[in-house]
Amino acid sequence: MIITKNGEIVECFWRENGIVVKDGEFSICLEYDETQKKQYTRMRELKQKLSETDYKALKFADGALTEVEYAPIKTARQSWRDEINEIEKTFKEPTITREELDAAEATAMQRLKEREARRGDWTDTIFN
């Protein structure tokens, strides 16, 4: 079951919104604050740029690009890595205590029971 820190049951959770902590049958979604979202998004963008230029680095390593041809790409890639490293120095994943986790799980179980009870009432009305 996927739940939020306050015990809400969710169907899905996008990675750019935070992290998921697994605890037995539960997956607890810990959302990023605005600063963390910006940092995560920027790191993802920079890593994508690195990925998109990997083939040029390989071409250079294979001798298919000259030093002169590869120099601007090499400079840009180093700049992207430097920026990623700077962001990672201050980027903190959200955390949850055992007590908060237990409370979220208890709330989610209560909500699940309430949801199932409402479904039962609804189906009893239709089928009886």
C-alpha positions, 0 to 999 in steps of 0.5 A, a space after each residue: 500500500 502506498 501512503 503519505 506521511 499523514 496516512 493518506 492512501 495514494 495510487 501513485 507517486 512521482 519520483 520528482 515529488 519526493 522519495 518512497 520509503 518501504 516498510 513491510 507492506 507499506 511504501 511511505 511517500 515523503 514529499 520534497 519541499 520547494 527547495 528540494 524539488 528545485 534541486 532534484 529537478 536541476 540535478 535531473 536536468 544536468 544528469 540528462 545533459 550528461 547522458 545526452 553527450 555520453 556518445 560524444 565522450 565515447 567518440 572522443 575516447 575512440 578517436 572519432 573526435 579531435 581534442 579541438 572538437 571535443 573541448 567545448 563538450 568536455 568543458 560543458 560536461 565538467 561544468 554540469 558535474 561541478 553543479 551537480 556536486 554543489 547541489 548534492 552538498 546541500 541536498 537532503 532527502 526527506 526523513 521520517 522517524 519510526 514513530 511518524 512511520 508507525 502513526 502513518 501506517 496506523 492512520 492508513 489502516 484506519 482509512 482503509 477499514 473505513 473505505 472498505 466499510 463504505 464499499 460494503 454499505 454501497 454494495 449491500 444497498 445495490 445487491 440486497 
